[in-house]
Amino acid sequence: MFLNIKFVVKGGVLMDYEINDDTLAIIPCLNNSSKIIEYDTECIVNNSPYEVMEYSCEYFGSSLAGRIHGAKKILGSIYKVPLFVDDSRNIVFFPTKSPTASDNIWLSLNNIDHYRKISDNRTAIFFKNGQKFIVDLPYYSINNQVLRATRLENVVNERKSQKKTIKMQK
């Protein structure tokens, strides 16, 4: 498990946060802050979801723009592109809206167990730890994002596997 060091400021708000294996969702809050839902805890960080994602990508050696560009090259130019935050640990997130939208939520592909339609414009996300999270998006939109993220994960993992095979043959 990844050790995550958090720096607490006044009011219990965290200033720095690195996405890790336990991160389930990053949800926008008031005043450009975010609610982070983890496997067994929740916290508020003093950054927007976009900033949390940018900081985490940089922490793991890239930039959000670079990760998005790479994912678009793999998947073809698409809207709401999923991305690897950390490809060495297979941490894949996808946005529910444009990554720059103030109401965008980032969801962890790796921690989703299943999802279910509640109504025409609402979907329940069930995480592997039993938590349920409702998003105001149609089922087909969430399903499409999960499929894109899964495709990205599969293509990158296949490329990693092929590279290892080639190295072994030399």
Secondary structure, 3 states (H helix, E strand, C coil): CCCCCCCECHHHCECCCCCCCCEEEEEECHHHCEEEEECCCEEEECCCHHHHHHHHHHHCCCCHHHHHHHHHHHHCCCCCCCEEEECCCCEEEEECCCCCCCCCCEEEHHHEEEEEEEECCEEEEEECCCCEEEECCCHHHHHHHHHHHHHHHHHHHHHHHHHHHHHHHC
